Amino acid sequence: MPGTVEDVDAPSASDVLRRCRELVRPALVDAVGRLHPWTGEMAAYALGWSDTAGTPEPGGSEGKGVRQALALLGAEAVGADAACAVPGAVAVELVHTFSLLHDDVMDADALRRRRPAVWKAYGTGPAVLAGDALLARAVTGLAETPGDHAAAAVRRLCDALNDLVAGQAEDLRFEHRPWDGPGAVGPEEYRSMAEGKTGALLGCALALGAVLGGAPEPTVAALDRAGRHLGLAFQAVDDILGIWGDPATTGKPVHADLHRGKKTHPVLAALAGGSRAARELGTLLASSRPTDGAAAERVASLVEEAGGRAATRGEARRHLDAARDALRATPLTRTAARELDVLFAGLANRVM
């Protein structure tokens, strides 16, 4: 793949994300404006555009816009104008927001981006309804895309949605499975879950840009594969942040994943080590005591001591390398390939 993150004139990941957000923002605003006023208000709140009174919040956090950026870069990478991929970018951003609204309800996460989650601000039922509205708008908007590629784009999005739902279902089921023994979650099961929950939509975003840009199927498939590997790297990093992340950065309480007993890569990798720390960790996790306060601190310490944090960093690096390899094996335009490389590295290296 021509161009690497070492290029002197390469833009930063934040530059790439900012450029793409600016290109997509008018269409995204238009899409939200087509919702029912109440669900539109909740969507605007979820996107960081306004408060619960509907008052604009210029300084609100609307997220990085990773998926919309991937859609635009997917089109540019196959030699098409980014404008052709804007409907795809809007669709994946709406789907991502829908998934966050529903995830926060399912996980009982009270905070999102350092303020109350939609279900805490408006209620559980309204938050679910707003998520449904975003999903419907995403599919409708993509189906209305002018040209010959709308049907293929909708099929691609629906395939990703099925994978996303399957991944989320497995993530929820994992919480009720034991930490060890015959019913324990294995590493391949975990990767399959993470690919569906996180990788599917990232792969879809890149692939949608290529589909709307008229690329052949082998190129579309290669970009989808690259995005899925990026998703696995991204999930590994999120798993690290879910235990050791700074709440000022993550917008969630420290040790959030430990409090819920989530099966995440650092914990599973630590348990597989067989060390003294791993055995103590297994005993703590198997107890009926809540994992909060001092107990959470001890669990986090044991996970690190048993190698879980280092193993998860390695997992992120391996999938980042696999994502880059998939791009390098595909004929792409030089500028977009370089920007993808920069963006991939920036996303995966947040805690490296």
Secondary structure as UniProt FT lines:
FT   TURN            5..6
FT   TURN            8..9
FT   HELIX           13..33
FT   HELIX           37..46
FT   TURN            47..48
FT   TURN            52..53
FT   TURN            58..59
FT   HELIX           66..77
FT   TURN            78..79
FT   HELIX           82..85
FT   HELIX           86..107
FT   STRAND          111..112
FT   TURN            113..114
FT   STRAND          115..116
FT   HELIX           118..122
FT   HELIX           124..143
FT   HELIX           150..174
FT   TURN            175..176
FT   TURN            182..183
FT   HELIX           187..194
FT   HELIX           195..199
FT   HELIX           200..212
FT   TURN            213..214
FT   HELIX           217..244
FT   HELIX           247..250
FT   TURN            254..255
FT   HELIX           256..259
FT   TURN            260..261
FT   HELIX           265..271
FT   TURN            272..273
FT   HELIX           276..286
FT   HELIX           293..305
FT   TURN            306..307
FT   HELIX           308..328
FT   HELIX           334..348
FT   TURN            349..351
//
